[in-house]
Amino acid sequence: MSSLIKIPLFFAAFVLLGLVFGFLTFKILSFSRTVEVPSVANLTLREADDSLSRAGLYLKIEGEDFDASVPAGRIVRQDIPAGNKVKERRPIKVIVSKGPRINSVPSIVNETLPNAEAALMQKGLKIGKVVKVHSDTIEKGRIVAQRPEPDERLTDVITALVSAGPHEVTYYCPDFQGKSLENARELAGKMGLSVETKGTGEIVRSQKPKPGALVRGGDTVYLETKEASGND
């Protein structure tokens, strides 16, 4: 019988102890320090975080929005106005600027890809798709064209067509042996080949690569020369 009485008493004591702890916790929290909310408008995220930390608060990014007067990456507004009193350790929600809303795309043609990306980033834009194309006139690595074009209405994706340089052209190496060095240079130049020579003569004695070997524009042909004889 006494055991049956002890169980309800033990349960009641446990509940009472929980209520006491709950009350004490509530009182402690209710007496936490009240602080004044600083202004973080137009600050960078790092500056805002430092300012709120000094006040005993912390930063929470709620979202982004376009704003013509606040540079991209800086804070447009905060959920609790500056000067209000709040309990410390409270989050202050902020909206970060995406910069002004751009209705058209600036020209990035002839720019290198890194330079174009940097220029677009300053306007809150970025390249969404890169397509490599061959070009005989635009240097490799530079932008040949863009979509949308300058002053066209902005779309969700900016596409940059980047030069991969000219198409590779393959030739059969001519037979330079027996030709004059001047003629050999002229023929090699027409094929986009570089020439390196060895010797002091004006007639080609031997060559590398051999006649008929496959060569590409930009390759080098090595020619060994000899002095012209009376029969040349």
Sequence and secondary structure as in RCSB ss.txt:
>XXXX:A:sequence
MSSLIKIPLFFAAFVLLGLVFGFLTFKILSFSRTVEVPSVANLTLREADDSLSRAGLYLKIEGEDFDASVPAGRI
VRQDIPAGNKVKERRPIKVIVSKGPRINSVPSIVNETLPNAEAALMQKGLKIGKVVKVHSDTIEKGRIVAQRPEP
DERLTDVITALVSAGPHEVTYYCPDFQGKSLENARELAGKMGLSVETKGTGEIVRSQKPKPGALVRGGDTVYLET
KEASGND
>XXXX:A:secstr
 HHHHHHHHHHHHHHHHHHHHHHHHHHHHHTS EEE    TT BHHHHHHHHHHTT EEEEEEEE  SSS TTBE
EEESS TT EEETT EEEEEEE  S  SB    TTSBHHHHHHHHHTTT  EEEEEEE  SSS TTBEEEEES T
TSB  S EEEEEE  S   EEE    TTSBHHHHHHHHHHTT EEEEESS SEEEEEES TT EEETT EEEEEE
E   TT 
